[in-house]
Amino acid sequence: MPWIRACSAGELDDGDAVQLPTTPPIAVFHVDGAFYALDDTCTHGQSSLSDGYVDGTQVECAWHFAKFDLKSGAALTPPANVPLCTYQVRVESDEVLVELPDRG
C-alpha cells in the first residue's frame, strides 16, 4: 500500500490538523507529539473534522458536536454512531507519512 506525505512534523502545532485531498479526505492530527490519521468527514453530518475542536485524543465535529476518538476512530457521542476509518502514520526524516488503503 502506498504512503503519502501529509506534512512536515513541524508544520502542525499541538492540537492542529491538516486535511489531505484524498478520496475520501483524510485528516492528520498532531496531539502530544503523536500523529493520528482518520477519515476527515464526520459520519453524521458530512463536516470536515480537521476543522473541529481537539481535546486530548478526541475531535469534536464543528457542525453537530459529535465526538470521535483519534486513536480508534470510534464515535463517542451522538449524533454520530458510525466509526471513522483510521490510517497508519509514520514519521521519517521529519516528514509525516500516511499509508493509503489498497483500493484496487
N, C-alpha and C positions, 0 to 999 in steps of 0.2 A: 504494500500500500504506500502511496506517495506521501511524503512530508512536505508541507509548505511553510514558508516563512510568514509569521504573524507580525513580528516587530522585533526591535532590539529590546533586551531586558530593561535597559534604562529609559525606554520611551514611555512606559506606564508607571505612574506613581501608585503607591499602595491604595487599593480600593478602586482603581481605574480599570477601564475595559476598552477593547478595540473590536470592531466588527470586521470580519473577513468577508469579502464579497464572493463567497462560495454559494453553491446551491445544494441545500439550504444554507443561509448565512450562519456563520459560527461566531460566537463571542469568546474572546480570550480575556480572562480576568487576572489581575495581579493582587494577591492578598497575602500579607505577612511573608513576603519573599517567595511564595509559591505561585505558579501559574495554572489556571484551570480553563478548559475549553469545553463548551457545550453549545447546543443549538441556541441561536440568538433570538428566536421567535417564541414568545410566550405561547403555551399550548392552549390558553383560554382566549386571548383577545388579539392575537397577531401583532403584538407590540414588540419592539426591539428591546431585549433585555440588557444590551450593552448601554442603553440609556437609563437603566434602572438604578435603584439605590442599593449599594452593597453594605452589608452589616455582617462582619465576620465572614463566614463561608456561605452566606446566603445572599441572594439577589432578589429584590422586590420589584415587580413589574410596575412601571410608572403609570399604566392605564387603570388597572383594577386591583392593584396591590397584592396579587398572588406572589407567594414566595417560593423559591427553588433553592435546593442545596447545590452549591457549586461543585462539590466533590462527586456526588452521585447522580445529579440531575433530577432527584426526586421532587415532586410537587409537594410542598409542605403546608400550604394553606389554600382554602377556597379563594376565588372561584376556580382555580386550576386544579385538576385532578389527574392529568396525564403527565408523566415524567418527560424530561428532555434527554436527548442523546448526548453522551459525553464523548470526548475525544482525548487520545493520548497527547501529552505535551512533553517536550524536552527542550533543554537549553544547551546550545552548542556555541562556543566562542561568542557569547553574549547575544546570540540570536535565538528567539523563541520560535520553535517549530511545532506545528500541529500535524498529526497523522490523519489523513483523509481516509474515509472508508472506501473499499473497493466497490464501485457501483456497477462493475462490469457484468 
